[in-house]
Amino acid sequence: MTLQLESDLLRSFVAVAESENFTRAANALGRTQSAVSMQMKRLEELVGDPLFERGPRGVVLTRRGRSLLINARRIVDLLDETAASLTAPPLDGQVRIGIPEEYGASVLSRALGAFGKVHSNVEIMVRYGCSSVHKEALERGELDLAVIFEWAKAPRGEVLMVDPTVWATSEVHRMHERSPLPVALYQNDGWCMDFAIRSLERRGHSYRAAYRSDTSAGLKLAVSSGLAIAPLSRSNIPAGCRELTAADGFGDIDASNVVMYLRKNMAGDAVTAMADAIREGFRARSFLTVPGKSDRALTQ
């Protein structure tokens, strides 16, 4: 007998598998948690095996679930690509993007993949770097779209995500227990001195600069290797590391908004379509982020 699997069930399955949480998956899908739970129960009955192991913090895939996820993603992606190709006219031209480095793999890769399937003739240029440089480049007409960090309570651009910066430490090396604290900092000292270092001084921590880098990937490496603690965006703390909270004697460094700006009065169809793809990438990222796991952008 041929097993018939509905695409709607597979879409919900992918959302639960990626978020490892029924509630976050339901939010991403615009459904109730109970509706998604019933869908997964039905899918497990059709497959004949459990797809998830349920625990106090969420769910993880079983071996059968991991096997199904590979093909389920292909099916969902193909359906989305087909729908987009039928509804969106192909575009051409160029789109110039400025975005913080830490959102390259987690957000921009998803956005570029979705965009490129529909608008393969568009030339895309991406710059990674600090927010102040991207904002200035946008104003000079050197970028069409910029994603930056801002701290204003009411940014003029579109807020894509709230992503506070926190101190992160390796769960294995526990460098936050050292005195003075070994800290990893950006080579651009402006933000570090105004926010990161000031947060340590406010809480009475002694510290020493143990490492400097011009990229967020460099700071993540310092934390993961056990060389230092570092200021990272909450959404991108690397595996094996954790946020240092108030219970540890630390806390949030800043309350930054991730904001998207388009070049004033110059956003063509290709730029608008890319903005839609990036917006969707951040929407998916915010639903799939596990609270307390995260990284930080070069700012100012």
C-alpha positions as CSV (number, residue, x, y, z in Angstrom):
1,M,0.0,0.0,0.0
2,T,1.3,3.4,-0.9
3,L,1.7,5.8,2.0
4,Q,0.0,9.2,1.3
5,L,1.6,12.1,3.2
6,E,-0.1,15.5,3.0
7,S,2.2,18.5,2.4
8,D,0.6,20.4,5.2
9,L,1.6,17.7,7.7
10,L,5.2,17.8,6.4
11,R,5.4,21.6,6.6
12,S,4.3,21.4,10.3
13,F,6.7,18.6,10.9
14,V,9.7,20.6,9.5
15,A,8.7,23.6,11.7
16,V,8.6,21.5,14.8
17,A,11.8,19.6,14.0
18,E,13.7,22.9,13.4
19,S,12.4,24.7,16.4
20,E,12.5,21.7,18.7
21,N,9.3,23.1,20.3
22,F,5.6,22.8,19.5
23,T,4.7,26.3,20.7
24,R,7.4,28.1,18.6
25,A,6.5,26.0,15.6
26,A,2.8,26.8,16.0
27,N,3.6,30.6,16.2
28,A,5.7,30.3,13.1
29,L,2.9,28.5,11.2
30,G,0.1,30.8,12.6
31,R,-1.7,27.9,14.3
32,T,-2.4,26.8,17.8
33,Q,-0.1,24.5,19.7
34,S,-2.9,21.9,20.0
35,A,-3.5,21.9,16.3
36,V,0.2,21.3,15.5
37,S,0.3,18.6,18.2
38,M,-2.7,16.8,16.6
39,Q,-1.0,17.0,13.2
40,M,2.2,15.4,14.5
41,K,0.2,12.7,16.2
42,R,-1.6,12.0,12.9
43,L,1.8,12.0,11.0
44,E,3.2,9.5,13.5
45,E,0.2,7.2,13.0
46,L,0.7,7.3,9.2
47,V,4.4,6.6,9.5
48,G,3.9,4.0,12.1
49,D,6.8,5.2,14.3
50,P,7.4,7.9,16.9
51,L,9.1,11.0,15.2
52,F,9.9,12.9,18.4
53,E,11.1,12.3,21.9
54,R,9.4,14.7,24.2
55,G,11.3,16.3,27.2
56,P,10.9,19.1,29.7
57,R,12.6,21.7,27.3
58,G,11.0,20.6,24.0
59,V,11.3,17.8,21.6
60,V,14.2,16.1,19.6
61,L,13.9,13.9,16.6
62,T,14.0,10.1,16.8
63,R,16.1,8.2,14.2
64,R,13.0,7.8,12.1
65,G,12.2,11.5,12.5
66,R,15.7,12.5,11.3
67,S,15.3,10.3,8.2
68,L,12.0,11.8,7.4
69,L,13.2,15.4,7.9
70,I,15.7,15.1,4.9
71,N,12.9,14.4,2.4
72,A,10.3,16.6,4.1
73,R,12.6,19.6,3.7
74,R,13.0,18.9,0.0
75,I,9.3,18.6,-0.5
76,V,8.4,21.8,1.4
77,D,11.2,23.8,-0.4
78,L,10.1,22.5,-3.8
79,L,6.4,23.4,-3.1
80,D,7.5,26.9,-2.0
81,E,9.7,27.3,-5.0
82,T,6.9,26.2,-7.4
83,A,4.4,28.6,-5.8
84,A,6.8,31.5,-5.9
85,S,7.7,30.9,-9.6
86,L,4.0,30.9,-10.5
87,T,3.2,34.2,-8.7
88,A,6.3,36.3,-8.9
89,P,7.7,37.6,-12.2
90,P,11.5,37.0,-12.6
91,L,13.6,40.1,-11.9
92,D,17.0,41.3,-13.0
93,G,19.4,44.1,-12.0
94,Q,21.6,44.3,-8.9
95,V,21.0,44.3,-5.1
96,R,23.7,45.6,-2.8
97,I,23.3,44.5,0.8
98,G,25.0,45.4,4.0
99,I,24.4,43.1,7.0
100,P,26.1,42.1,10.3
101,E,28.4,39.1,9.9
102,E,26.6,37.0,12.5
103,Y,23.4,36.9,10.4
104,G,25.1,35.6,7.3
105,A,24.6,31.9,8.0
106,S,21.6,32.1,10.1
107,V,19.4,34.5,8.1
108,L,21.0,35.6,4.8
109,S,21.7,32.1,3.6
110,R,18.0,31.3,3.9
111,A,17.0,34.6,2.3
112,L,19.4,34.2,-0.6
113,G,18.3,30.6,-1.2
114,A,14.6,31.6,-1.4
115,F,15.4,34.7,-3.5
116,G,17.7,33.0,-6.0
117,K,15.2,30.2,-6.8
118,V,12.8,32.8,-8.2
119,H,15.1,35.7,-9.4
120,S,18.2,33.9,-10.7
121,N,19.1,36.8,-13.0
122,V,19.6,39.3,-10.2
123,E,23.3,40.1,-9.2
124,I,23.7,40.2,-5.5
125,M,26.6,42.0,-3.7
126,V,26.9,41.5,0.1
127,R,29.1,43.5,2.5
128,Y,29.7,42.3,6.1
129,G,30.8,44.9,8.7
130,C,29.8,47.3,11.4
131,S,26.5,49.1,11.5
132,S,27.8,52.7,11.3
133,V,29.7,51.9,8.0
134,H,26.6,50.3,6.5
135,K,24.4,53.2,7.4
136,E,26.8,55.7,5.9
137,A,27.2,53.6,2.8
138,L,23.4,53.5,2.4
139,E,23.2,57.3,2.7
140,R,26.0,57.6,0.1
141,G,24.1,55.4,-2.3
142,E,26.7,52.6,-2.2
143,L,24.1,50.1,-0.7
144,D,20.5,49.4,-1.6
145,L,19.6,47.7,1.6
146,A,21.2,47.7,5.1
147,V,20.5,45.7,8.2
148,I,22.0,47.4,11.2
149,F,22.0,47.5,15.0
150,E,20.2,50.5,16.7
151,W,19.4,51.4,20.3
152,A,16.8,54.1,19.6
153,K,13.4,53.3,21.2
154,A,11.6,54.2,18.0
155,P,14.0,53.4,15.0
156,R,13.0,55.0,11.7
157,G,13.6,51.7,9.9
158,E,11.8,48.4,10.1
159,V,12.6,46.4,13.3
160,L,13.3,42.8,12.3
161,M,14.3,41.4,15.6
162,V,15.3,42.5,19.2
163,D,18.6,40.9,19.9
164,P,20.3,42.0,23.1
165,T,24.0,41.7,23.5
166,V,25.1,39.5,26.5
167,W,28.3,38.1,27.9
168,A,28.9,34.5,26.8
169,T,31.2,31.8,28.3
170,S,32.2,28.3,27.5
171,E,30.2,25.7,29.5
172,V,33.3,23.6,29.6
173,H,36.1,26.1,30.3
174,R,34.0,28.4,32.6
175,M,36.3,31.4,32.1
176,H,33.8,33.7,33.9
177,E,35.1,32.2,37.2
178,R,38.6,33.6,36.6
179,S,39.7,36.9,38.2
180,P,40.5,39.2,36.6
181,L,38.0,38.2,33.8
182,P,39.7,37.4,30.5
183,V,37.6,39.2,27.9
184,A,37.5,39.2,24.1
185,L,36.8,42.5,22.5
186,Y,36.3,44.0,19.1
187,Q,39.2,46.0,17.6
188,N,36.7,48.8,17.2
189,D,36.9,50.0,20.8
190,G,34.0,52.5,20.6
191,W,31.1,50.1,21.3
192,C,33.2,47.9,23.6
193,M,34.1,50.7,25.9
194,D,30.7,52.4,25.9
195,F,28.7,49.3,26.4
196,A,30.6,46.0,27.1
197,I,33.3,47.2,29.4
198,R,31.0,49.7,31.2
199,S,28.7,46.8,32.0
200,L,31.5,45.0,33.7
201,E,32.6,48.1,35.6
202,R,29.0,48.7,36.8
203,R,28.9,45.3,38.3
204,G,32.4,45.5,40.0
205,H,34.2,43.0,37.8
206,S,37.9,43.3,37.3
207,Y,39.0,42.3,33.8
208,R,41.8,42.1,31.3
209,A,41.8,42.2,27.5
210,A,42.8,38.7,26.5
211,Y,41.9,38.7,22.8
212,R,40.8,41.1,20.1
213,S,39.2,40.5,16.7
214,D,37.5,42.5,14.0
215,T,34.7,39.9,13.5
216,S,32.0,38.3,15.5
217,A,33.3,34.9,14.3
218,G,36.6,35.8,16.0
219,L,34.9,36.5,19.3
220,K,32.9,33.2,19.1
221,L,36.2,31.4,18.6
222,A,37.7,33.0,21.7
223,V,34.7,31.9,23.8
224,S,34.4,28.4,22.3
225,S,38.1,27.7,22.8
226,G,38.1,28.8,26.4
227,L,40.3,31.8,25.9
228,A,37.9,34.4,27.2
229,I,34.3,35.5,27.7
230,A,32.9,37.8,25.0
231,P,30.0,40.1,24.2
232,L,27.8,38.3,21.7
233,S,24.3,38.7,20.4
234,R,21.9,36.4,22.3
235,S,20.5,34.8,19.1
236,N,24.0,33.5,18.1
237,I,25.8,32.1,21.1
238,P,27.7,29.1,19.8
239,A,27.1,25.5,20.8
240,G,28.8,24.5,24.0
241,C,28.5,28.1,25.3
242,R,25.9,29.9,27.3
243,E,24.8,33.4,28.3
244,L,26.0,34.8,31.6
245,T,22.9,36.0,33.4
246,A,22.2,38.2,36.5
247,A,22.5,35.0,38.5
248,D,26.1,34.8,37.4
249,G,26.7,38.4,38.3
250,F,26.3,39.7,34.7
251,G,23.3,40.6,32.6
252,D,22.4,42.3,29.3
253,I,25.0,44.6,27.8
254,D,22.6,46.5,25.6
255,A,19.1,46.2,24.2
256,S,19.8,46.5,20.5
257,N,17.2,46.4,17.7
258,V,18.0,44.7,14.4
259,V,16.7,47.3,11.9
260,M,16.4,47.2,8.1
261,Y,16.7,50.3,6.0
262,L,16.2,50.6,2.2
263,R,17.8,53.3,0.1
264,K,15.5,56.3,0.1
265,N,13.2,56.6,-2.9
266,M,15.4,54.2,-4.9
267,A,14.1,50.7,-3.9
268,G,13.3,48.9,-7.2
269,D,11.5,45.6,-7.6
270,A,14.6,43.5,-7.0
271,V,15.5,45.4,-3.8
272,T,11.9,45.1,-2.5
273,A,11.8,41.4,-3.2
274,M,15.2,40.9,-1.4
275,A,13.8,42.9,1.5
276,D,10.9,40.5,1.7
277,A,13.2,37.5,1.6
278,I,15.4,39.0,4.4
279,R,12.3,39.8,6.4
280,E,11.1,36.2,6.1
281,G,14.6,35.0,7.1
282,F,14.5,37.0,10.3
283,R,11.0,35.9,11.0
284,A,12.0,32.2,10.8
285,R,15.2,32.9,12.8
286,S,13.3,34.5,15.6
287,F,10.9,31.6,15.9
288,L,13.6,29.0,15.7
289,T,16.0,30.6,18.2
290,V,16.3,28.8,21.5
291,P,16.3,31.4,24.3
292,G,19.6,31.8,26.0
293,K,21.7,30.6,23.0
294,S,23.4,33.3,21.0
295,D,26.4,36.1,19.1
296,R,27.1,39.9,18.5
297,A,27.6,42.2,15.5
298,L,30.3,44.7,14.9
299,T,28.6,48.0,15.7
300,Q,29.4,51.6,15.6
